[in-house]
Amino acid sequence: MAEGPGLEERLARLEGRVEELSKRVDDLRNDMNHRFAELSKRIDDMSKRIDGLRSDMRRLEDRLESRFKWLMGTLIATLITIVLTAVL
């Protein structure tokens, strides 16, 4: 008969610990979900920054190409002028 209450106490203590562990697991799950949401937001922000950088690079490339064309045109015009001056 002495074992009955001891067993009930043990069972009650185990149930308490299981509830504690369940709460800890739930807290951990909530924390992980929150951190994954933050990570996802950071990745989205970085993706937007990278897209902005790509856009900036395209504009720079367009400007460089335009300036290169002007430079080549000026050089060719100068060369033609020098050749015509030498011939005439």
PyMOL Python script that loads the backbone (N, CA, C, O; Angstrom):
from pymol import cmd

cmd.read_pdbstr("""\
ATOM      1  N   MET A   1       0.805  -1.177   0.000  1.00  0.00           N
ATOM      2  CA  MET A   1       0.000   0.000   0.000  1.00  0.00           C
ATOM      3  C   MET A   1       0.866   1.267   0.000  1.00  0.00           C
ATOM      4  O   MET A   1       0.409   2.323  -0.437  1.00  0.00           O
ATOM      5  N   ALA A   2       2.043   1.176   0.460  1.00  0.00           N
ATOM      6  CA  ALA A   2       2.913   2.349   0.506  1.00  0.00           C
ATOM      7  C   ALA A   2       3.379   2.730  -0.893  1.00  0.00           C
ATOM      8  O   ALA A   2       3.759   3.876  -1.135  1.00  0.00           O
ATOM      9  N   GLU A   3       3.351   1.772  -1.811  1.00  0.00           N
ATOM     10  CA  GLU A   3       3.810   2.053  -3.161  1.00  0.00           C
ATOM     11  C   GLU A   3       2.806   2.861  -3.957  1.00  0.00           C
ATOM     12  O   GLU A   3       3.210   3.587  -4.865  1.00  0.00           O
ATOM     13  N   GLY A   4       1.540   2.775  -3.669  1.00  0.00           N
ATOM     14  CA  GLY A   4       0.490   3.486  -4.404  1.00  0.00           C
ATOM     15  C   GLY A   4       0.726   4.983  -4.436  1.00  0.00           C
ATOM     16  O   GLY A   4       0.819   5.543  -5.528  1.00  0.00           O
ATOM     17  N   PRO A   5       0.830   5.672  -3.295  1.00  0.00           N
ATOM     18  CA  PRO A   5       1.047   7.127  -3.317  1.00  0.00           C
ATOM     19  C   PRO A   5       2.401   7.489  -3.927  1.00  0.00           C
ATOM     20  O   PRO A   5       2.509   8.507  -4.610  1.00  0.00           O
ATOM     21  N   GLY A   6       3.409   6.699  -3.700  1.00  0.00           N
ATOM     22  CA  GLY A   6       4.717   6.967  -4.294  1.00  0.00           C
ATOM     23  C   GLY A   6       4.633   6.939  -5.812  1.00  0.00           C
ATOM     24  O   GLY A   6       5.225   7.781  -6.488  1.00  0.00           O
ATOM     25  N   LEU A   7       3.913   5.989  -6.335  1.00  0.00           N
ATOM     26  CA  LEU A   7       3.747   5.876  -7.777  1.00  0.00           C
ATOM     27  C   LEU A   7       2.956   7.057  -8.318  1.00  0.00           C
ATOM     28  O   LEU A   7       3.278   7.591  -9.379  1.00  0.00           O
ATOM     29  N   GLU A   8       1.936   7.459  -7.599  1.00  0.00           N
ATOM     30  CA  GLU A   8       1.133   8.602  -8.033  1.00  0.00           C
ATOM     31  C   GLU A   8       1.964   9.877  -8.009  1.00  0.00           C
ATOM     32  O   GLU A   8       1.844  10.724  -8.894  1.00  0.00           O
ATOM     33  N   GLU A   9       2.799  10.007  -6.998  1.00  0.00           N
ATOM     34  CA  GLU A   9       3.671  11.187  -6.927  1.00  0.00           C
ATOM     35  C   GLU A   9       4.652  11.200  -8.095  1.00  0.00           C
ATOM     36  O   GLU A   9       4.885  12.232  -8.724  1.00  0.00           O
ATOM     37  N   ARG A  10       5.210  10.048  -8.362  1.00  0.00           N
ATOM     38  CA  ARG A  10       6.143   9.950  -9.495  1.00  0.00           C
ATOM     39  C   ARG A  10       5.460  10.303 -10.807  1.00  0.00           C
ATOM     40  O   ARG A  10       5.998  11.044 -11.629  1.00  0.00           O
ATOM     41  N   LEU A  11       4.278   9.763 -10.984  1.00  0.00           N
ATOM     42  CA  LEU A  11       3.520  10.027 -12.201  1.00  0.00           C
ATOM     43  C   LEU A  11       3.193  11.517 -12.315  1.00  0.00           C
ATOM     44  O   LEU A  11       3.310  12.098 -13.394  1.00  0.00           O
ATOM     45  N   ALA A  12       2.787  12.126 -11.218  1.00  0.00           N
ATOM     46  CA  ALA A  12       2.478  13.559 -11.229  1.00  0.00           C
ATOM     47  C   ALA A  12       3.730  14.364 -11.564  1.00  0.00           C
ATOM     48  O   ALA A  12       3.665  15.318 -12.340  1.00  0.00           O
ATOM     49  N   ARG A  13       4.873  13.984 -10.982  1.00  0.00           N
ATOM     50  CA  ARG A  13       6.114  14.690 -11.271  1.00  0.00           C
ATOM     51  C   ARG A  13       6.511  14.524 -12.752  1.00  0.00           C
ATOM     52  O   ARG A  13       6.943  15.483 -13.391  1.00  0.00           O
ATOM     53  N   LEU A  14       6.365  13.331 -13.277  1.00  0.00           N
ATOM     54  CA  LEU A  14       6.657  13.103 -14.695  1.00  0.00           C
ATOM     55  C   LEU A  14       5.735  13.915 -15.598  1.00  0.00           C
ATOM     56  O   LEU A  14       6.172  14.484 -16.598  1.00  0.00           O
ATOM     57  N   GLU A  15       4.464  13.961 -15.240  1.00  0.00           N
ATOM     58  CA  GLU A  15       3.527  14.755 -16.037  1.00  0.00           C
ATOM     59  C   GLU A  15       3.926  16.232 -16.023  1.00  0.00           C
ATOM     60  O   GLU A  15       3.854  16.920 -17.041  1.00  0.00           O
ATOM     61  N   GLY A  16       4.348  16.703 -14.849  1.00  0.00           N
ATOM     62  CA  GLY A  16       4.805  18.094 -14.752  1.00  0.00           C
ATOM     63  C   GLY A  16       6.009  18.350 -15.630  1.00  0.00           C
ATOM     64  O   GLY A  16       6.085  19.378 -16.303  1.00  0.00           O
ATOM     65  N   ARG A  17       6.943  17.427 -15.628  1.00  0.00           N
ATOM     66  CA  ARG A  17       8.143  17.593 -16.461  1.00  0.00           C
ATOM     67  C   ARG A  17       7.812  17.519 -17.948  1.00  0.00           C
ATOM     68  O   ARG A  17       8.381  18.254 -18.756  1.00  0.00           O
ATOM     69  N   VAL A  18       6.896  16.635 -18.301  1.00  0.00           N
ATOM     70  CA  VAL A  18       6.490  16.535 -19.702  1.00  0.00           C
ATOM     71  C   VAL A  18       5.841  17.849 -20.141  1.00  0.00           C
ATOM     72  O   VAL A  18       6.086  18.327 -21.249  1.00  0.00           O
ATOM     73  N   GLU A  19       5.016  18.427 -19.273  1.00  0.00           N
ATOM     74  CA  GLU A  19       4.398  19.717 -19.606  1.00  0.00           C
ATOM     75  C   GLU A  19       5.465  20.805 -19.743  1.00  0.00           C
ATOM     76  O   GLU A  19       5.390  21.642 -20.642  1.00  0.00           O
ATOM     77  N   GLU A  20       6.456  20.792 -18.849  1.00  0.00           N
ATOM     78  CA  GLU A  20       7.564  21.747 -18.922  1.00  0.00           C
ATOM     79  C   GLU A  20       8.309  21.601 -20.242  1.00  0.00           C
ATOM     80  O   GLU A  20       8.571  22.587 -20.931  1.00  0.00           O
ATOM     81  N   LEU A  21       8.646  20.359 -20.585  1.00  0.00           N
ATOM     82  CA  LEU A  21       9.359  20.107 -21.840  1.00  0.00           C
ATOM     83  C   LEU A  21       8.517  20.521 -23.042  1.00  0.00           C
ATOM     84  O   LEU A  21       9.040  21.069 -24.013  1.00  0.00           O
ATOM     85  N   SER A  22       7.233  20.263 -22.977  1.00  0.00           N
ATOM     86  CA  SER A  22       6.338  20.640 -24.065  1.00  0.00           C
ATOM     87  C   SER A  22       6.332  22.160 -24.234  1.00  0.00           C
ATOM     88  O   SER A  22       6.358  22.668 -25.355  1.00  0.00           O
ATOM     89  N   LYS A  23       6.296  22.878 -23.113  1.00  0.00           N
ATOM     90  CA  LYS A  23       6.330  24.342 -23.167  1.00  0.00           C
ATOM     91  C   LYS A  23       7.662  24.814 -23.740  1.00  0.00           C
ATOM     92  O   LYS A  23       7.690  25.729 -24.563  1.00  0.00           O
ATOM     93  N   ARG A  24       8.754  24.208 -23.320  1.00  0.00           N
ATOM     94  CA  ARG A  24      10.068  24.588 -23.845  1.00  0.00           C
ATOM     95  C   ARG A  24      10.156  24.339 -25.350  1.00  0.00           C
ATOM     96  O   ARG A  24      10.691  25.163 -26.093  1.00  0.00           O
ATOM     97  N   VAL A  25       9.635  23.216 -25.786  1.00  0.00           N
ATOM     98  CA  VAL A  25       9.645  22.909 -27.224  1.00  0.00           C
ATOM     99  C   VAL A  25       8.800  23.933 -27.978  1.00  0.00           C
ATOM    100  O   VAL A  25       9.205  24.400 -29.042  1.00  0.00           O
ATOM    101  N   ASP A  26       7.636  24.287 -27.442  1.00  0.00           N
ATOM    102  CA  ASP A  26       6.794  25.296 -28.083  1.00  0.00           C
ATOM    103  C   ASP A  26       7.513  26.648 -28.143  1.00  0.00           C
ATOM    104  O   ASP A  26       7.477  27.334 -29.165  1.00  0.00           O
ATOM    105  N   ASP A  27       8.166  27.021 -27.036  1.00  0.00           N
ATOM    106  CA  ASP A  27       8.924  28.274 -27.022  1.00  0.00           C
ATOM    107  C   ASP A  27      10.048  28.246 -28.054  1.00  0.00           C
ATOM    108  O   ASP A  27      10.275  29.224 -28.766  1.00  0.00           O
ATOM    109  N   LEU A  28      10.740  27.127 -28.124  1.00  0.00           N
ATOM    110  CA  LEU A  28      11.818  26.978 -29.098  1.00  0.00           C
ATOM    111  C   LEU A  28      11.284  27.072 -30.521  1.00  0.00           C
ATOM    112  O   LEU A  28      11.887  27.720 -31.377  1.00  0.00           O
ATOM    113  N   ARG A  29      10.152  26.423 -30.768  1.00  0.00           N
ATOM    114  CA  ARG A  29       9.536  26.462 -32.092  1.00  0.00           C
ATOM    115  C   ARG A  29       9.156  27.899 -32.455  1.00  0.00           C
ATOM    116  O   ARG A  29       9.412  28.346 -33.573  1.00  0.00           O
ATOM    117  N   ASN A  30       8.550  28.616 -31.519  1.00  0.00           N
ATOM    118  CA  ASN A  30       8.161  29.999 -31.778  1.00  0.00           C
ATOM    119  C   ASN A  30       9.389  30.875 -32.033  1.00  0.00           C
ATOM    120  O   ASN A  30       9.388  31.722 -32.926  1.00  0.00           O
ATOM    121  N   ASP A  31      10.431  30.657 -31.237  1.00  0.00           N
ATOM    122  CA  ASP A  31      11.662  31.421 -31.419  1.00  0.00           C
ATOM    123  C   ASP A  31      12.281  31.141 -32.786  1.00  0.00           C
ATOM    124  O   ASP A  31      12.712  32.064 -33.478  1.00  0.00           O
ATOM    125  N   MET A  32      12.324  29.884 -33.169  1.00  0.00           N
ATOM    126  CA  MET A  32      12.896  29.523 -34.470  1.00  0.00           C
ATOM    127  C   MET A  32      12.067  30.109 -35.616  1.00  0.00           C
ATOM    128  O   MET A  32      12.624  30.612 -36.591  1.00  0.00           O
ATOM    129  N   ASN A  33      10.740  30.044 -35.499  1.00  0.00           N
ATOM    130  CA  ASN A  33       9.889  30.628 -36.539  1.00  0.00           C
ATOM    131  C   ASN A  33      10.135  32.127 -36.663  1.00  0.00           C
ATOM    132  O   ASN A  33      10.189  32.663 -37.770  1.00  0.00           O
ATOM    133  N   HIS A  34      10.283  32.797 -35.528  1.00  0.00           N
ATOM    134  CA  HIS A  34      10.557  34.233 -35.535  1.00  0.00           C
ATOM    135  C   HIS A  34      11.905  34.518 -36.205  1.00  0.00           C
ATOM    136  O   HIS A  34      12.024  35.434 -37.019  1.00  0.00           O
ATOM    137  N   ARG A  35      12.908  33.728 -35.854  1.00  0.00           N
ATOM    138  CA  ARG A  35      14.238  33.938 -36.441  1.00  0.00           C
ATOM    139  C   ARG A  35      14.257  33.631 -37.937  1.00  0.00           C
ATOM    140  O   ARG A  35      14.925  34.321 -38.707  1.00  0.00           O
ATOM    141  N   PHE A  36      13.523  32.596 -38.348  1.00  0.00           N
ATOM    142  CA  PHE A  36      13.451  32.299 -39.779  1.00  0.00           C
ATOM    143  C   PHE A  36      12.733  33.426 -40.525  1.00  0.00           C
ATOM    144  O   PHE A  36      13.105  33.753 -41.652  1.00  0.00           O
ATOM    145  N   ALA A  37      11.718  34.015 -39.914  1.00  0.00           N
ATOM    146  CA  ALA A  37      11.019  35.143 -40.537  1.00  0.00           C
ATOM    147  C   ALA A  37      11.978  36.327 -40.679  1.00  0.00           C
ATOM    148  O   ALA A  37      11.991  36.992 -41.715  1.00  0.00           O
ATOM    149  N   GLU A  38      12.776  36.592 -39.645  1.00  0.00           N
ATOM    150  CA  GLU A  38      13.764  37.672 -39.719  1.00  0.00           C
ATOM    151  C   GLU A  38      14.796  37.394 -40.811  1.00  0.00           C
ATOM    152  O   GLU A  38      15.155  38.289 -41.576  1.00  0.00           O
ATOM    153  N   LEU A  39      15.269  36.152 -40.878  1.00  0.00           N
ATOM    154  CA  LEU A  39      16.255  35.774 -41.894  1.00  0.00           C
ATOM    155  C   LEU A  39      15.672  35.944 -43.294  1.00  0.00           C
ATOM    156  O   LEU A  39      16.345  36.440 -44.198  1.00  0.00           O
ATOM    157  N   SER A  40      14.430  35.534 -43.466  1.00  0.00           N
ATOM    158  CA  SER A  40      13.771  35.675 -44.761  1.00  0.00           C
ATOM    159  C   SER A  40      13.669  37.146 -45.147  1.00  0.00           C
ATOM    160  O   SER A  40      13.883  37.500 -46.306  1.00  0.00           O
ATOM    161  N   LYS A  41      13.343  38.004 -44.182  1.00  0.00           N
ATOM    162  CA  LYS A  41      13.255  39.440 -44.443  1.00  0.00           C
ATOM    163  C   LYS A  41      14.620  39.997 -44.839  1.00  0.00           C
ATOM    164  O   LYS A  41      14.721  40.798 -45.768  1.00  0.00           O
ATOM    165  N   ARG A  42      15.664  39.576 -44.135  1.00  0.00           N
ATOM    166  CA  ARG A  42      17.017  40.043 -44.478  1.00  0.00           C
ATOM    167  C   ARG A  42      17.423  39.595 -45.877  1.00  0.00           C
ATOM    168  O   ARG A  42      18.033  40.358 -46.626  1.00  0.00           O
ATOM    169  N   ILE A  43      17.087  38.369 -46.224  1.00  0.00           N
ATOM    170  CA  ILE A  43      17.416  37.866 -47.562  1.00  0.00           C
ATOM    171  C   ILE A  43      16.669  38.667 -48.621  1.00  0.00           C
ATOM    172  O   ILE A  43      17.234  39.006 -49.661  1.00  0.00           O
ATOM    173  N   ASP A  44      15.386  38.971 -48.355  1.00  0.00           N
ATOM    174  CA  ASP A  44      14.620  39.790 -49.296  1.00  0.00           C
ATOM    175  C   ASP A  44      15.241  41.177 -49.446  1.00  0.00           C
ATOM    176  O   ASP A  44      15.335  41.701 -50.556  1.00  0.00           O
ATOM    177  N   ASP A  45      15.666  41.774 -48.323  1.00  0.00           N
ATOM    178  CA  ASP A  45      16.311  43.086 -48.369  1.00  0.00           C
ATOM    179  C   ASP A  45      17.604  43.033 -49.179  1.00  0.00           C
ATOM    180  O   ASP A  45      17.881  43.928 -49.977  1.00  0.00           O
ATOM    181  N   MET A  46      18.388  41.986 -48.972  1.00  0.00           N
ATOM    182  CA  MET A  46      19.637  41.849 -49.724  1.00  0.00           C
ATOM    183  C   MET A  46      19.358  41.651 -51.211  1.00  0.00           C
ATOM    184  O   MET A  46      20.088  42.160 -52.061  1.00  0.00           O
ATOM    185  N   SER A  47      18.309  40.918 -51.513  1.00  0.00           N
ATOM    186  CA  SER A  47      17.943  40.697 -52.914  1.00  0.00           C
ATOM    187  C   SER A  47      17.577  42.028 -53.570  1.00  0.00           C
ATOM    188  O   SER A  47      17.948  42.283 -54.716  1.00  0.00           O
ATOM    189  N   LYS A  48      16.849  42.873 -52.838  1.00  0.00           N
ATOM    190  CA  LYS A  48      16.490  44.188 -53.380  1.00  0.00           C
ATOM    191  C   LYS A  48      17.735  45.043 -53.578  1.00  0.00           C
ATOM    192  O   LYS A  48      17.850  45.760 -54.573  1.00  0.00           O
ATOM    193  N   ARG A  49      18.665  44.969 -52.633  1.00  0.00           N
ATOM    194  CA  ARG A  49      19.911  45.728 -52.779  1.00  0.00           C
ATOM    195  C   ARG A  49      20.697  45.261 -53.995  1.00  0.00           C
ATOM    196  O   ARG A  49      21.228  46.077 -54.748  1.00  0.00           O
ATOM    197  N   ILE A  50      20.770  43.954 -54.185  1.00  0.00           N
ATOM    198  CA  ILE A  50      21.502  43.401 -55.331  1.00  0.00           C
ATOM    199  C   ILE A  50      20.839  43.842 -56.633  1.00  0.00           C
ATOM    200  O   ILE A  50      21.527  44.192 -57.592  1.00  0.00           O
ATOM    201  N   ASP A  51      19.503  43.826 -56.672  1.00  0.00           N
ATOM    202  CA  ASP A  51      18.801  44.295 -57.871  1.00  0.00           C
ATOM    203  C   ASP A  51      19.113  45.762 -58.140  1.00  0.00           C
ATOM    204  O   ASP A  51      19.289  46.161 -59.291  1.00  0.00           O
ATOM    205  N   GLY A  52      19.183  46.569 -57.078  1.00  0.00           N
ATOM    206  CA  GLY A  52      19.541  47.984 -57.226  1.00  0.00           C
ATOM    207  C   GLY A  52      20.945  48.153 -57.762  1.00  0.00           C
ATOM    208  O   GLY A  52      21.194  48.999 -58.621  1.00  0.00           O
ATOM    209  N   LEU A  53      21.871  47.339 -57.251  1.00  0.00           N
ATOM    210  CA  LEU A  53      23.251  47.392 -57.735  1.00  0.00           C
ATOM    211  C   LEU A  53      23.339  46.992 -59.204  1.00  0.00           C
ATOM    212  O   LEU A  53      24.088  47.592 -59.974  1.00  0.00           O
ATOM    213  N   ARG A  54      22.575  45.985 -59.582  1.00  0.00           N
ATOM    214  CA  ARG A  54      22.562  45.573 -60.995  1.00  0.00           C
ATOM    215  C   ARG A  54      22.070  46.707 -61.881  1.00  0.00           C
ATOM    216  O   ARG A  54      22.630  46.969 -62.946  1.00  0.00           O
ATOM    217  N   SER A  55      21.019  47.374 -61.426  1.00  0.00           N
ATOM    218  CA  SER A  55      20.477  48.500 -62.185  1.00  0.00           C
ATOM    219  C   SER A  55      21.516  49.613 -62.307  1.00  0.00           C
ATOM    220  O   SER A  55      21.691  50.184 -63.384  1.00  0.00           O
ATOM    221  N   ASP A  56      22.201  49.921 -61.215  1.00  0.00           N
ATOM    222  CA  ASP A  56      23.252  50.941 -61.251  1.00  0.00           C
ATOM    223  C   ASP A  56      24.368  50.546 -62.216  1.00  0.00           C
ATOM    224  O   ASP A  56      24.868  51.384 -62.966  1.00  0.00           O
ATOM    225  N   MET A  57      24.751  49.292 -62.198  1.00  0.00           N
ATOM    226  CA  MET A  57      25.822  48.828 -63.091  1.00  0.00           C
ATOM    227  C   MET A  57      25.390  48.927 -64.555  1.00  0.00           C
ATOM    228  O   MET A  57      26.195  49.289 -65.413  1.00  0.00           O
ATOM    229  N   ARG A  58      24.136  48.610 -64.841  1.00  0.00           N
ATOM    230  CA  ARG A  58      23.656  48.723 -66.227  1.00  0.00           C
ATOM    231  C   ARG A  58      23.723  50.174 -66.693  1.00  0.00           C
ATOM    232  O   ARG A  58      24.138  50.456 -67.817  1.00  0.00           O
ATOM    233  N   ARG A  59      23.308  51.098 -65.812  1.00  0.00           N
ATOM    234  CA  ARG A  59      23.380  52.515 -66.177  1.00  0.00           C
ATOM    235  C   ARG A  59      24.824  52.953 -66.415  1.00  0.00           C
ATOM    236  O   ARG A  59      25.106  53.695 -67.356  1.00  0.00           O
ATOM    237  N   LEU A  60      25.727  52.496 -65.568  1.00  0.00           N
ATOM    238  CA  LEU A  60      27.149  52.825 -65.761  1.00  0.00           C
ATOM    239  C   LEU A  60      27.683  52.263 -67.070  1.00  0.00           C
ATOM    240  O   LEU A  60      28.413  52.937 -67.797  1.00  0.00           O
ATOM    241  N   GLU A  61      27.313  51.028 -67.359  1.00  0.00           N
ATOM    242  CA  GLU A  61      27.753  50.421 -68.618  1.00  0.00           C
ATOM    243  C   GLU A  61      27.225  51.212 -69.811  1.00  0.00           C
ATOM    244  O   GLU A  61      27.946  51.430 -70.784  1.00  0.00           O
ATOM    245  N   ASP A  62      25.965  51.641 -69.735  1.00  0.00           N
ATOM    246  CA  ASP A  62      25.393  52.431 -70.831  1.00  0.00           C
ATOM    247  C   ASP A  62      26.131  53.760 -70.997  1.00  0.00           C
ATOM    248  O   ASP A  62      26.406  54.193 -72.116  1.00  0.00           O
ATOM    249  N   ARG A  63      26.448  54.401 -69.865  1.00  0.00           N
ATOM    250  CA  ARG A  63      27.176  55.669 -69.931  1.00  0.00           C
ATOM    251  C   ARG A  63      28.574  55.463 -70.505  1.00  0.00           C
ATOM    252  O   ARG A  63      29.031  56.255 -71.329  1.00  0.00           O
ATOM    253  N   LEU A  64      29.255  54.396 -70.071  1.00  0.00           N
ATOM    254  CA  LEU A  64      30.597  54.116 -70.594  1.00  0.00           C
ATOM    255  C   LEU A  64      30.552  53.824 -72.085  1.00  0.00           C
ATOM    256  O   LEU A  64      31.407  54.285 -72.843  1.00  0.00           O
ATOM    257  N   GLU A  65      29.561  53.064 -72.498  1.00  0.00           N
ATOM    258  CA  GLU A  65      29.437  52.742 -73.925  1.00  0.00           C
ATOM    259  C   GLU A  65      29.203  54.003 -74.740  1.00  0.00           C
ATOM    260  O   GLU A  65      29.793  54.174 -75.806  1.00  0.00           O
ATOM    261  N   SER A  66      28.347  54.884 -74.247  1.00  0.00           N
ATOM    262  CA  SER A  66      28.070  56.145 -74.938  1.00  0.00           C
ATOM    263  C   SER A  66      29.330  57.006 -75.031  1.00  0.00           C
ATOM    264  O   SER A  66      29.625  57.574 -76.082  1.00  0.00           O
ATOM    265  N   ARG A  67      30.055  57.097 -73.946  1.00  0.00           N
ATOM    266  CA  ARG A  67      31.289  57.899 -73.949  1.00  0.00           C
ATOM    267  C   ARG A  67      32.363  57.273 -74.840  1.00  0.00           C
ATOM    268  O   ARG A  67      33.134  57.985 -75.484  1.00  0.00           O
ATOM    269  N   PHE A  68      32.410  55.955 -74.874  1.00  0.00           N
ATOM    270  CA  PHE A  68      33.367  55.274 -75.744  1.00  0.00           C
ATOM    271  C   PHE A  68      33.055  55.587 -77.209  1.00  0.00           C
ATOM    272  O   PHE A  68      33.958  55.842 -78.006  1.00  0.00           O
ATOM    273  N   LYS A  69      31.770  55.565 -77.548  1.00  0.00           N
ATOM    274  CA  LYS A  69      31.382  55.876 -78.930  1.00  0.00           C
ATOM    275  C   LYS A  69      31.782  57.300 -79.296  1.00  0.00           C
ATOM    276  O   LYS A  69      32.285  57.543 -80.392  1.00  0.00           O
ATOM    277  N   TRP A  70      31.558  58.243 -78.382  1.00  0.00           N
ATOM    278  CA  TRP A  70      31.955  59.629 -78.635  1.00  0.00           C
ATOM    279  C   TRP A  70      33.474  59.740 -78.784  1.00  0.00           C
ATOM    280  O   TRP A  70      33.962  60.452 -79.661  1.00  0.00           O
ATOM    281  N   LEU A  71      34.205  59.048 -77.944  1.00  0.00           N
ATOM    282  CA  LEU A  71      35.666  59.080 -78.020  1.00  0.00           C
ATOM    283  C   LEU A  71      36.152  58.522 -79.356  1.00  0.00           C
ATOM    284  O   LEU A  71      37.014  59.116 -80.004  1.00  0.00           O
ATOM    285  N   MET A  72      35.599  57.381 -79.768  1.00  0.00           N
ATOM    286  CA  MET A  72      36.008  56.776 -81.037  1.00  0.00           C
ATOM    287  C   MET A  72      35.656  57.692 -82.207  1.00  0.00           C
ATOM    288  O   MET A  72      36.442  57.830 -83.144  1.00  0.00           O
ATOM    289  N   GLY A  73      34.487  58.313 -82.158  1.00  0.00           N
ATOM    290  CA  GLY A  73      34.091  59.240 -83.217  1.00  0.00           C
ATOM    291  C   GLY A  73      35.040  60.417 -83.311  1.00  0.00           C
ATOM    292  O   GLY A  73      35.416  60.840 -84.404  1.00  0.00           O
ATOM    293  N   THR A  74      35.425  60.946 -82.155  1.00  0.00           N
ATOM    294  CA  THR A  74      36.362  62.072 -82.133  1.00  0.00           C
ATOM    295  C   THR A  74      37.727  61.652 -82.671  1.00  0.00           C
ATOM    296  O   THR A  74      38.344  62.386 -83.443  1.00  0.00           O
ATOM    297  N   LEU A  75      38.197  60.479 -82.266  1.00  0.00           N
ATOM    298  CA  LEU A  75      39.491  59.990 -82.747  1.00  0.00           C
ATOM    299  C   LEU A  75      39.484  59.767 -84.251  1.00  0.00           C
ATOM    300  O   LEU A  75      40.441  60.124 -84.938  1.00  0.00           O
ATOM    301  N   ILE A  76      38.422  59.185 -84.759  1.00  0.00           N
ATOM    302  CA  ILE A  76      38.330  58.924 -86.203  1.00  0.00           C
ATOM    303  C   ILE A  76      38.260  60.244 -86.965  1.00  0.00           C
ATOM    304  O   ILE A  76      38.904  60.399 -88.003  1.00  0.00           O
ATOM    305  N   ALA A  77      37.482  61.192 -86.454  1.00  0.00           N
ATOM    306  CA  ALA A  77      37.391  62.502 -87.121  1.00  0.00           C
ATOM    307  C   ALA A  77      38.755  63.195 -87.114  1.00  0.00           C
ATOM    308  O   ALA A  77      39.147  63.809 -88.106  1.00  0.00           O
ATOM    309  N   THR A  78      39.468  63.095 -86.007  1.00  0.00           N
ATOM    310  CA  THR A  78      40.814  63.695 -85.926  1.00  0.00           C
ATOM    311  C   THR A  78      41.757  63.021 -86.904  1.00  0.00           C
ATOM    312  O   THR A  78      42.532  63.701 -87.577  1.00  0.00           O
ATOM    313  N   LEU A  79      41.708  61.712 -86.997  1.00  0.00           N
ATOM    314  CA  LEU A  79      42.563  60.960 -87.923  1.00  0.00           C
ATOM    315  C   LEU A  79      42.271  61.349 -89.360  1.00  0.00           C
ATOM    316  O   LEU A  79      43.191  61.558 -90.150  1.00  0.00           O
ATOM    317  N   ILE A  80      40.995  61.448 -89.702  1.00  0.00           N
ATOM    318  CA  ILE A  80      40.608  61.817 -91.066  1.00  0.00           C
ATOM    319  C   ILE A  80      41.103  63.235 -91.379  1.00  0.00           C
ATOM    320  O   ILE A  80      41.604  63.497 -92.473  1.00  0.00           O
ATOM    321  N   THR A  81      40.959  64.142 -90.411  1.00  0.00           N
ATOM    322  CA  THR A  81      41.420  65.502 -90.604  1.00  0.00           C
ATOM    323  C   THR A  81      42.937  65.541 -90.831  1.00  0.00           C
ATOM    324  O   THR A  81      43.409  66.260 -91.712  1.00  0.00           O
ATOM    325  N   ILE A  82      43.688  64.788 -90.059  1.00  0.00           N
ATOM    326  CA  ILE A  82      45.147  64.753 -90.215  1.00  0.00           C
ATOM    327  C   ILE A  82      45.531  64.175 -91.574  1.00  0.00           C
ATOM    328  O   ILE A  82      46.411  64.708 -92.251  1.00  0.00           O
ATOM    329  N   VAL A  83      44.870  63.080 -91.976  1.00  0.00           N
ATOM    330  CA  VAL A  83      45.178  62.463 -93.268  1.00  0.00           C
ATOM    331  C   VAL A  83      44.838  63.416 -94.418  1.00  0.00           C
ATOM    332  O   VAL A  83      45.620  63.554 -95.359  1.00  0.00           O
ATOM    333  N   LEU A  84      43.677  64.072 -94.346  1.00  0.00           N
ATOM    334  CA  LEU A  84      43.291  65.000 -95.403  1.00  0.00           C
ATOM    335  C   LEU A  84      44.239  66.205 -95.462  1.00  0.00           C
ATOM    336  O   LEU A  84      44.566  66.694 -96.544  1.00  0.00           O
ATOM    337  N   THR A  85      44.668  66.668 -94.309  1.00  0.00           N
ATOM    338  CA  THR A  85      45.612  67.782 -94.270  1.00  0.00           C
ATOM    339  C   THR A  85      46.937  67.380 -94.914  1.00  0.00           C
ATOM    340  O   THR A  85      47.536  68.157 -95.658  1.00  0.00           O
ATOM    341  N   ALA A  86      47.388  66.163 -94.622  1.00  0.00           N
ATOM    342  CA  ALA A  86      48.654  65.690 -95.179  1.00  0.00           C
ATOM    343  C   ALA A  86      48.538  65.481 -96.685  1.00  0.00           C
ATOM    344  O   ALA A  86      49.502  65.741 -97.405  1.00  0.00           O
ATOM    345  N   VAL A  87      47.420  65.031 -97.173  1.00  0.00           N
ATOM    346  CA  VAL A  87      47.237  64.745 -98.597  1.00  0.00           C
ATOM    347  C   VAL A  87      47.077  66.041 -99.378  1.00  0.00           C
ATOM    348  O   VAL A  87      47.634  66.168-100.468  1.00  0.00           O
ATOM    349  N   LEU A  88      46.352  66.979 -98.865  1.00  0.00           N
ATOM    350  CA  LEU A  88      46.100  68.234 -99.593  1.00  0.00           C
ATOM    351  C   LEU A  88      47.224  69.176 -99.309  1.00  0.00           C
ATOM    352  O   LEU A  88      47.231  70.299 -99.813  1.00  0.00           O
TER     353      LEU A  88
END
""", "prot")
cmd.dss("prot")
cmd.show_as("cartoon", "prot")
cmd.util.cbc("prot")
cmd.orient("prot")
